[in-house]
């Protein structure tokens, strides 16, 4: 009997992570859903039970490298060592003027959004290497196109995600591991409930968690053209696609001006 594909998702109790877990469950994957929100994980498990696919859930603080390693080991014991997809989704978003936000909060954002990704990549690598055709999906952001006013620290963490994605996609190609990044703009989740910046006023909050989940599934199982082009970055939504394309072809001064206008800075 063929072993089902498997996916390990951080920050899976709510929002993008939850919708992504459900999307992969419906495709027959064994789902590993991990989060610090154990109540949310319980309701997710109940929802996935109706899909009738294997699911493993557990507490995970992505900033704890030991716990990350332990959870991935526990999950791969269930899957027979197989890890087809790692999704580094866990993250936080803090908005406001850089100097007005507390320093401890800046460090927490870096720990979760950047160090948490490193922990996931490091712990998962042996299992990804041993699984043919494996894929890493890192949740970046359209804020990695150009540094965003009122999101300076968050934006910087997503530049980190962008950089490590590009580098490891090159390094790990020898093992047959694809490393890709999703680039959404603002998404309608609890993370953005109380967010108000110049760019939210200009662009709105239009994407849903389901939009991102659908885009992740499509990126993991790309079209023949995308596979031939070896696409690494996947803007999600029309706005992100326009901004990413514009930044690629416009001069730096124009990209800065556009971002300044959008942020009302």
ZAMARPA-69013 format. One record per residue: x, y, z of N, C-alpha, C in turn; residue in one letter. Coordinates in steps of 0.001 Angstrom, whole numbers, plus 500000, padded with zeros to 6 digits. Each point is the difference from the previous one (the first is absolute). Last residue first. Layout:
XYZXYZXYZA
...
// end
This chain:
503491558397503599501135500448500806500593501281499459X
496216496652498796499692501377500416501120500565500875X
499783495672497577500070500060501461499625501364500558X
500159499187495284499054499017500544499951500075501521X
503175502678497720498635500468499759498974499056500634X
504536498748500157499786501203500826498571500504499858X
501420496502497209499788499541501373499763501160500963X
501058501042495537498705499291500042499697499554501414X
504222501892499220498940501000499934498622499359500094X
503821497201499767499931500710501277498846500998500003X
500911497818495994499446499047500965499854500656501367X
502142502470496687498567499929499746499320499022500960X
504699500484500087499387501239500478498488499971499811X
502679496388498358499869500010501458499289501239500508X
498808498250495059501221500442500687499744500125501494X
497118496390497199500101501453500163501320500371500673X
498500495395499113500365500707498771500155501513500156X
498855496863503613501020499298499221500500500846498834X
496396501411502815501294500147500663501122499349499201X
495523499525498458500453501383499899501376500198500604X
497888495818500455500430500221498615500548501410499824X
498147498912504166501227499226499788500542500214498596X
495848501998501136501095500619500741501323499272499756X
496057498164498113500317501283499373501199500651500682X
498338496042501875500604499723498697500397501286499289X
497627500258504072501374499540500218500714499756498678X
495411501120499802500800501122500490501460499601500194X
496761496681498738500335500931498919500911501129500475X
500143495189502484499057501086499793500500500990498960X
503681497254502210498614499535500118499063501199499870X
505412498351498530499104501057500469498564499480500000X
504623497263500088498626499913499537499171501136500598X
505505498101498941499125500925500713498608500009499368X
503209497056498190500328499959501423499043500865500809X
500264497164494923499530501176500734500255499819501487X
501388497578495554500464499878501385499649501267500788X
498907498597495358500622501282500318500645500006501382X
497612496182498532501089500206499045500756501292500298X
496143499009502505501076499070500361501201500197499078X
496110502444499126500630500481501233501159499097500408X
497461498615496309500737501228499700500724500517501228X
497128496259500410501219499634499294500852501231499697X
496865500419504232499779499665498599501342499642499356X
499654499253505335499970501035498966499648499471498613X
499609498939505305499748499134498847499892500882498756X
501003502147503948500616498710500330499863499025498841X
497847504177499707501455500173499903500739498699500286X
495262500195500486500362500131498587501506500120499819X
498288499939504394499795498691499370500426500047498537X
500050504064502291501058499107500485499881498632499346X
496627503181499180501239500347499290501153499102500423X
495869499598502230499867499511498622501276500269499204X
499780501756504352500065498533500040499925499415498594X
499357504613500509501408499642500184500156498478500007X
495645501763499714500761500395498806501450499538500108X
497205499502503750499768498961498984500733500320498707X
499991503143503515500890498880500310499839498877498980X
498830504826498206499532499143501088501030498900500255X
500245505361497777500209498560499903499416499267501201X
499985504874499545499107499329499058500116498482499977X
500948504964502419500348498639500427499054499074499253X
501962505260498688498975499174500621500552498660500454X
502187504032497849499812498740499279498888499125500559X
501261504439501797500153500104498549499552498738499268X
499998500196504797499057500998499487500038500046498471X
503100497313502164498679499375500110498926500966499523X
504410501600500108499780499065498902498679499233500140X
501387503086503382499780500708498751499689499058498855X
498725498004504614501193500705499542499654500768498728X
497863496625504143499644501152499174501275500766499675X
497921495127502574501077500647499262499452501152499166X
497849496489502923500161501353500548501129500769499320X
498717495549498514498748500556500532500141501455500442X
503204496564497998499785501345499454498751500689500560X
501398495530501285501239500758500013499809501451499545X
496578496601499848500103500669501295501245500881500076X
498393499342495116500128499043501093500060500786501304X
499970500973494571498934500138500995500085498861501017X
504203502219497163499031498907499957499000500170501136X
503990503008496822499243499815501236498902498948499815X
503474499235496448499822501282500680499207499717501272X
503135496073497811498699500680500042500130501431500520X
503276495989498201500077501448500201498601500621500000X
503089494993500663498722500614499636500044501478500379X
504091496220498735499425500975500933498692500546499439X
503655495301499600499240501080499382499416500921501070X
503488495544498648499738500932501097499357501236499390X
501104494392498719499611501344499578499741500851501243X
503126495409499220499063500733500853499721501370499382X
503217496368498629498657499904499439498935500691500826X
504892499872500608499282498925500687498583499808499448X
502901503434498407500784498763499815499314498802500664X
498349504453500546499618499435498709500721498672499759X
500610503097503769499330498715500172499506499391498703X
502305504311500182500803499000500712499358498616499968X
497625503732498093501217499696499253500781498854500657X
496254501572502197499524499389498766501180499654499097X
500835502357503953499837498565500199499405499311498783X
500615504745499899501282499327500205499837498486500123X
496131502780499635500776500009498762501285499195500152X
497357500562503873499301499188498996500822499909498722X
501429502848503403500319498612500325499296499044499047X
499160504667499498501397499666499766500319498544500259X
495609501703500954500286500023498562501431499530499728X
498751500581504441499358498809499436500273499920498497X
501462503855502163500788498850500440499441498720499394X
497560503869499374501178500025499142500922498843500364X
496393500616502758499581499364498756501075500112498921X
500620502063504201499967498549500207499608499281498712X
499919504722500000501373499487500043500028498491500205X
495851502228500221500497499977498630501417499424499950X
498158500762504225499312498891499337500536499827498580X
501496503756502323500596498779500546499377498764499362X
498262504265498651501436499889499728500590498673500474X
495455502289499346500188498549500116501486499674499873X
498401504426499598499094499536501059499992498478500156X
502015501463495458499795500918501119498919499453500920X
502961496807496738498718500680500185499965500892501237X
503651497725496016499748500234501427498790500893500223X
500184496912495702500674501241500396499644500258501455X
499047495802498227500310500636498718500782501284500238X
498086497183503439501385499685499650500374500536498627X
495591500254501882500861500985500666501475499682499811X
496461497143498522500251501080499044500854501092500629X
500567495083501932498998501065499987500341500974498890X
501042494577501987500612501325499946498871501024499987X
500477494623501260499061501109499874500771501311500078X
501638494984498221500187501038501013499004501121499754X
500732494540498621499235501218499724500204500961501163X
502472495319497644499870500894501149499232501224499546X
500416494603498049499848501445499809499947500697501352X
501470494861497209499510500770501147500048501502499732X
501206495730497319499057501032499578499474500871501113X
502006495464501664500107500503498623498929501045499685X
502265498808504763498688499882499367500077500576498589X
503594500121503251499706498580499782498641499764499360X
501551504398501145501036499420499131499666498555499646X
497318502243503172499759500528498654500968499369499005X
500680499012504482498806499308499508499606500487498608X
503671502039502322500295498578499730498819499250499392X
499368504748501224500860499687498852500261498510499782X
497461502495503623499312499212498973500939499488498919X
501429502864503666499500498729500538499424499104498910X
501553504361498843501114499191500507499507498626500458X
496834503266498554500843499540498897501063499020500494X
497282502149503230499255499040499195500828499403498882X
501888503445502645499808498780500795499273498926499200X
500455504267498065501285499298500046499859498690500767X
496301502844499997500190499399498681501300499204499959X
499100502489503853499077498875499908500117499276498671X
502401504031500768500622498847500654499095498768499929X
498124503913498102501280499661499374500627498754500629X
495728501754501505499933500086498538501284499562499303X
499602500060504895498971499143499397500119499967498485X
503026502759502462500139498619500453498997499077499306X
499762504692499264501152499402499330500125498523500368X
496731502443502220499625499870498598501128499356499194X
500828501092504479499071498869499921499600499741498550X
502625503787500948500782498771500093499108498757499902X
497914504238500082500787499853498772500770498684500010X
497721501168503904499091499552498945500700499832498664X
502345501831503632499762498570500236499085499419498931X
500799504658500034501130499238499488499794498496500176X
495827503485499411500985499607500995501056499070499412X
497459503979497252499746498623500399501109499527500935X
500124504259497923498905500008500964499617498591500459X
503327501059496616500492500473501295498922499994501081X
498932498666495419501050499152500569500368500419501419X
495102500819498071501301500622499783501060499260500797X
495884497067498578500171501274500695501363500574499691X
497670494715500146500017501193499160500117501247500861X
500839494251499898499838501172500862500156501237499134X
499274494271499578500062501287499309499722501115500995X
501714494331499711499211501061500619500242501292499235X
500358494156499130500547501353499959499104500965500743X
500571494534497693499842500756501251500652501376499885X
500220496500496532498919500979499955499931500888501234X
502858496196497043500353500925501081499032501176499964X
499899494805498042499456501343499828500313500822501243X
501558495205497128500136500767501239499464501395499728X
499493494857497486499852501452500001500177500541501418X
500755495353498943499898500550498649499985501515499989X
501646495817503182499609501403500175500022500661498625X
500513494712502680499678500809498820499605501416500394X
501004496094502893501157500793499602499736500946498855X
496595497251501989501037499099499519501222500730499478X
496027501921502197499981499930498534501039499045499422X
499577500833504756498655499610499544499991499765498493X
503881501667501972499822498629500473498650499451499543X
501038504511499235500563499097498990500016498543500459X
498433503377502989499156499953498806500540498995498989X
502511500880503902498758499296500336499116499832498770X
503899502576499539500331498586500180498748499190500306X
499559504624499767500224499456498663500359498518500088X
499498502315504057498700499877499302500180499414498591X
503901500914502607499201498928500601498705499786499234X
502807503615498781500591498711499628499169498835500515X
498701504298501346499800499836498561500533498641499545X
500821501301504419498615499555499819499700499797498518X
504202501713501076499872498627500503498585499472499799X
501001504528498925500578499067499030499868498546500453X
497038504452500946500694498985500798500533498928499055X
497225503593498533501261500603500435500855499035500827X
495539499009498362501009499916498943501329500623500392X
496138497438502765500537501359500023501158500005499022X
495718496460500692501299500340499432500246501495500100X
496379495417501293500509501320500362501346500223499336X
496615496613497607500754500138501228500445501419500231X
497414495855496425500071501374500505500827500031501274X
498623496840495315500784500026501236500070501451500436X
496860496657496417500446501311500473500742499828501317X
497592497154495345500830499979501209500462501406500378X
495331499407497516501404499896499615500832499993501273X
494990500792499179500480498622500104501398499846499399X
496759503812500726500643499774498700500550498579499914X
498110501601504003498917499849499019500555499764498594X
502902500950503610499439498654500178498907499731498980X
501972504307500455500704499095499098499523498563500134X
498234503324502890499611500306498620500660499032499019X
501178499732504541498604499580499841499519500240498573X
504247501557501144499993498537499954498589499476499790X
500526504597500702500480499614498675499974498484499848X
498993501822504184498867500178499080500420499661498567X
503360499803503241498966499007500326498819500119499044X
503508503163499783500389498718499418498952498926500261X
499483504254501994499769500061498565500349498698499305X
501031500337504518498539499987499849499640500035498520X
504520500463501242499548498612500065498479499869499919X
503974503487498578498573500085500303499403498590499988X
504499500922498730499926500204501445498548500034500465X
501544497030495695499763501389500380500128500100501521X
499729496348495254500640500336501272499896501490500279X
498612495410496655499551501366500296500472500375501402X
500561496186495764500560500340501299499698501459500269X
497839496005496499500217501387500405500594500070501399X
499452496682495362500079499904501447500441501367500498X
497390499680495277501271500045500725499813499611501465X
496582500520496330500449498692500439501335499967500711X
497137503716498306500751499395498901500635498669500414X
497593502709503073499035499644498951500685499388498783X
502637501694503535499267498821500455499024499519498929X
502300504047499317500841498832499743499331498715500473X
497722504050500817500172499831498552500839498771499675X
499457501334504524498770499408499469500143499723498508X
503515502254502112499901498633500514498785499292499422X
500488504557499072500959499197499238499975498550500448X
497425503162502332499420499769498678500917499138499141X
501651501290504219498839499118500145499394499661498639X
503553503148500205500449498657500332498850499009500079X
499090504646499331500577499359498824500396498565500287X
496974501606503784500420500803498860500527499185498833X
500334497577504690499046501003499525500529500630498713X
502308496419502302498739499982500743498949500940499440X
504857499001498704498900499360499267498635500115500672X
505177501213500321498959501025500096498701499541499380X
503729497168498079500091500766501245498937501087500002X
500452495000497357499630501418499941500150500630501380X
501162495430496547500197500500501364499805501507499963X
498638495404496753500280501428500092500064500395501468X
500032495299496297499842500623501313500406501465499960X
498153495345496744500897501142500158499716500665501342X
498903494761499546499496501325499626501084501067500142X
500995494801498804499939500885501160499488501371499573X
498835495144497625500810501213499873499806500904501217X
499666494491499780499162501195500000500877501250500000X
// end
